[in-house]
Each structure stands twice: as structure tokens, then as C-alpha cells.
Amino acid sequence: MGTDALVISGLNAFYGESHVLHDLSFTVKQGQVLGLLGRNGAGKTTCISAIIGLVRANATHLELFGQSIAGLSPEAISLKGVGLVPQGRRIFPSLTVYENLTVAARRNRSAQRADWTLDDVYTAFPRLAERQRQLAGSLSGGEQQMLAICRALMTNPQLILFDEPSEGLAPQIVAEVAAVLKRLRDSGLSIILVEQNIKLALEIADEVVVLNTGYIAHTGAASSLRADSQRIEQLLGVY
């Protein structure tokens, strides 16, 4: 558990000429869930996009399990073991559920965890098993989010990035997503969780980083922040 899954030091990111992230530095330990929190526009999705290589960024260090991933393409970063559940789902609508899952399937790179298989994701989300021959574009929003999560799991990542996994979901589906997040945490998978549902994020995360307009405003244990509603309101405006 002492190994660093991801080390970020001096991360800056840009949209055109706009400097969006400013010298971010934090570490995700192996098997740790880090909650990346902040108000709308704080830079959370940009940070996720910078890690996976989708936006222009530079960093003093950007290392995955001790290997630099700075400057690599999103495809190369994914192949090194980083999975992404993007905001907005981005499933393949013209493919079936089964095809969405199998097109993404890869063996894992760690001997310490068993592979995620079709049986595993169908067990986690039985509704997908019922709809495996259905076109993904015809699924409900909640079902598409389940599919986006399971597609990322089928890549068997060492680190998985969740960008707003509960966004727009009914409470029952949020509960199912939360159960899978807890299962992943308990399995020892390293996770970065961007989530506007603060109670959910603080329940699952070990550590938190709070962003404010592209700067780090707070870092610390999730349990400490969870117990301080005044601090939560100060940092995030909600609880």
C-alpha cells in the first residue's frame, strides 16, 4: 500500500491561451481513493483530462507507478493502465451493450487482482446483462452510465478516473454506482473520483483535494472534512 499510483507535481493546463490549472501537486497512493472536489468551474474535469492526455498540459512530474506519462497520447496512457469514466458517458451508441464491453476488454497488468470479466460486470449491473444485445444508444441515461463504468472496468486499469459518475442519475441508480465504487475501493484499485455529490464522495474517498479556480484550496483526509460541515460549506458551498 506504500507505492504511489500517481504522482502529480507542478501540473499546469491550458485551453488555448487560457491558463486553467496552476501548479497542482498531489499523490494517489496505491489502493487509495482520492476525491477531487470543487465548485462548478473549479478545474476538476480539466485535471482529469490533463492526466489522461486530452488537454495541453505540462508538469514537473506526472508518474504512474513510477513511470512518467507526461506528454504521452491518451491511447498510450490508457495502455499503461489508466481507465476513464468520462463526464457525459460517451458510450458507442450504434454498438450493442455487449459490443461496447468487449471492444474495450484487456487483461490487467497486476497479478494482485483478478480480471474484470463480462460475468463480473453483469453481476455488478444485472440490467446490462438483460440488455446486452440492445443498442447502447437506446438505453436510459442511468443504464448508459452503468455501461460507461463497466466499459472502463473491462480495460482492467490500475488507476481509474471517474468524472461525475452519479450526475443526473435517479437515487436508486446512484446507490448502485456507490456500491460498485465501494467494491472497487475494497478490491485495492486506485481511484480518482470527481463528484458533485459531496456526501457520496466523502463516504468513499480516503483523501480529498479541493480545487478553486484552478488552484488547490484544500488537501487532507476525507474523514476529517466529512466531520467539519462548516469547512465543507466554506470550500464547496453545499452539504
N, C-alpha and C positions, 0 to 999 in steps of 0.2 A: 504493500500500500504506500510505500515511501517514494515510488517512482513518479515523476511528473509526466502526466499525459500530454499536457500542453503548457508551454511557457511562452508568454507574450511580454515583450519588453519594448517600450518606446514605439508603440503602434500608432501610426498616423494614416488617415484615409481621406480620400478626396473624391468629390464629384465635380469633374471639370476643374475649374479654378477654386472651387469652394473647399476649404479645409474643414472636414466634418468630424474626424476623430483626432484627439490631441494627446499624444504621448501616453497611451493606455498601457498599463503593465499589470498583469495578474497571472496566476498559475492555477491550473486544474490538476489536482493530484489524481493518480490512477485510482479508479473506483469511486471518485468523488462526483457529486452533482453540484455544479456551480450555477446559481440563479443569477442571470443577467437582467437587472431590473432598471426601470426608469419610466418617466412620463413619456407620452407620445412625442416623437421627435428628438428623443434624448441621444439616439445613435445606436440603439440595440441591434436593429436589423443590419445596419451598416457594419457593425462589428462582426456579426455572423458572416456577412458577405465578404469581409476582408479576410477572415480566417480561411474561408473556402476558396478564395481567389477570384471572387466575382466583381470586386471593385478595386480601383487603383489604390495601392497602399504600400507603405514601407515600414520597416520595424528593425530595431536593433537586434531582437531575437524573435523568431516565430518558429518554435520547435515542437514537433510531435514525437513524443517518446525519444527525445534526444536527437532527432534528425531534423534539420532545417527544412521547412516547407515554404519559406519566403520566396516569392517570385514564381512559384510553380503554377501551372494551369489548374483549373478546377478538376479536370479529369485526373491529372496526376495526383492531386491532393486526395481525391476520393479513393484512388487505387492504393494509397498509403494507409487507408483505414479510417477516413473521416466520412461519416454519414450525415445527411442533411434532410430534415423535415421542414421544408420552406413555408413561409407565410403564404397563404393562398393556395396551398396544396400542390398545384402543378402536376397532377397526375396526367397520364396519357388517355384522353377521353375516347379515342377511337379504338383503343385496345380493351380487351376484357380484363376483369379483375385478375384472373389467372395469368394473363399475359403481362400485365403491369408488374406482377410479383416475380415472375420467372425471368423477365428480361433484365431485372436488377440483381439476380441471385449471384452471390460469390461465396466462396469458402472463407471462414475467418482466418485471421493471421495470428491468433493467440491459441496456444494449446490449453490455456486455463479456462476457456469457456467452450461450451458446446455450440455448434452451429445453430442459427435460427433457420428453420425449415418451413415449408408450406404448412405442415401439420402444426407447427408451433404458432404461426401467425393466425391460422384458422382457429386454433384453440383459444388464443387471446381475444380474437374478434370473430365469434361464430357467424355473425352476419355476413362477413366476407366469404365464408365457406358456402353459405346459401346462395350467394350471388357471384360465384366465381366465373360463371360463363356469361355474365351480364357485362355490357359495355360500361366502362368506368364513367363515361360522361352522363350516363343515366342514373347514377347513384345519387342519393341525397347528400347534402353538404357534410353531415356527420359521417356518413359511410365513406365519402371521398377522403375525409381526414384520417379515418382508420386506415384506408388504403395507402395514403402518403406515409403514415408511420410505419406500416408493415413493409412497404417497398424499401424504406431506408434500412429496416432491420434485416431484410433479405440480402443486403450487401455485407452483413456481418461486420460492422465497423468496430474499431477500437475506441473511437470517440464519436459521439453523435450529437448533433446540433439541432435543437428543437426551437423553431421560431413561431411562437404563439400557437401551440398545439390545441388549446381549448377555445380559440377565438371563434365566436359565432355558433357554438355548439349548445344543444339542449343540456340541461343538468344531468340527465341520465348518461349521455354520451361523455360529458366531462368526467363523470365518475369512472367510466370505463377507461378513458385515457389516463386518468390519475392512477388507476390500478396497474396499468401497463408500465407507467413511469416508475412506480414503486418497485415493480418486479425487475425492471432494468437496473435500477439503483441497487437492489439487493443482490443482483447477479454479479455486481462488480464492474459494470460498464461505466466508463467515464462519460459525463453528460454536461453540456451547457444548455440551460433552459431559459429561453426568453419567454416571459409570460406576464400578461396584464392581470391575470387572476392572482393577486398577491398572496392570498391565503393558501392557494394551491402551491404556488412557488415556494413559499416559506415552509410549507409542510414537507416538501420533497427535498429541497436543497440542503446541502451541508454548509456551503459558504455562499455569500452573496456579493456581487459587485453592482453598485447602483451608479448609473450614468446620468449626467445632467448636461445637456447641450454639448455632448462630445467629450466631456471630461469625467473622470472618476470622482464621484461625490462621497462615496462610502464603500468600504470593504469590511467584511467581518463574518462571524458565524451567523448562519440563518436563525439559530435558536435564540441568540441574543436580540436580533432585530425583531423576531416574532414576539418577544416578550415586552417590546417597547413600542406601544401603539402611537405615542406622541412622536417618536423618531420616524416611524413609518409615515405618519401624516406629513411630517416636515419634509421628508425626502420624496415621497410619492404622491401625496395629496389625497390618498384614499386608504381605506382599510375595511 
